[in-house]
Amino acid sequence: MNKAKVLKLAKGFRGRAKNCIRIARERVEKALQYSYRDRRNKKRDMRSLWIQRINAGTRIHSVNYGNFTHGLMKENIQLNRKVLSELSMHEPHSFKALVDISRNAFPGNKNVVHAPRKVAVPLSV
Amino acid sequence: MAILCALAASSSPSAIFAPANCNPSVSPLSSKGSVAGLSFPLSKPVAATVVGQRGFAVRCQKDLSVVPLDQRWMFEESEVDGPDIWNNTWYPKARDHVNTDKQWYIVDATDKILGRLASTIAIYIRGKNLATYTPSVDMGAFVIVVNAEKVAVSGKKRTQKLYRRHSGRPGGMKVETFDQLQQRIPERIIEHAVRGMLPKGRLGRALFNHLKVYKGPEHPHDAQKPIELPIRDKRIQKQT
């Protein structure tokens, strides 16, 4: 009975792991561990994807993600990253409006101190 | 935000999206003198390619939400208003990344710093400049590089930067300098640089095929109508 359940969970595995119970049992245990861990990782990965998409969407309008988020926080706009990424893809005008709001609230850091440039070496021709 | 969406879309699928979240934003908006969103022209004609993807509709322009009455029986109750875009993260379908619909870019490598150029190219090939970026799918564009033999490097790299390869046999390491490789096969320099900046794996190898490097100013891709690659790096041009 348990063998049947394990083999059912082992469908799609490579090689003997889908057929032979001894190998399948190990692989299925590992697979279940991975799925437990990844249910938690998925939340992190999704948020990271939303942030990357928002970053790309705001950089089209010459604002980066950090300044955009700071501006939104200053205006107390509590839209979450999932919704912001969907807006940047599906509702570009509304998203541009948000970027403009953020830019008005936080125009960007003008007092950035860049690291001193290295001594200029004469470029080889 | 609900006001913005309702105004921007005639039939607003985006009105489904929770107004509860937007209420805090409405009061700062209305308390300001100028409301940025409401000053949008409502009937602005928009190509569906605002984000540069064909076959990828801007939802507020196109009425995608309503299922025609005669087809309602095919859909579940939860899907009858169209796919739920606000609670599920969008994942591209096959028609969203057809190779024939992708953008082509062209860049002239004359007197551009090698690494900075390669970095910009890799970003466009991978698709990280698009709001529809997906790491597991090839959403990027094609990039053509011309005048590859004129790419520049700073400092003494021209004579000191080494390119190594190994044949697999003992003692089979071959080393050449930037200069020698540029005399021999100039395209390989840019290819090597960009390959190092693309992800390594099956998808990365497929992405690498979207880079086309040519030695002179000519390229055979006029039919794809490539446009100029927008470069935002200020230090990419060699200082003379």
Interface residues (C-beta under 8 A of the other chain):
Chain A: M46 L49 W50 Q52 R53 I54 A56 G57 R59 I60 E75 N76 I77 Q78 L79 N80 K82 V83 S85 E86 S88 M89 H90 E91 P92 H93 S94 A97 L98 D100 I101 N104 V121 L123 S124
Chain B: M1 L4 C5 A8 A9 S14 F17 N21 C22 P24 S25 P28 L29 A36 G37 F40 K44 V46 V50 V51 V58 R59 C60 I85 W86 T89 W90 K128 N129 L130 A131 T132 Y133 T134 P135 A152 S154 G155 K156 K157 R158 T159 K238 Q239 T240
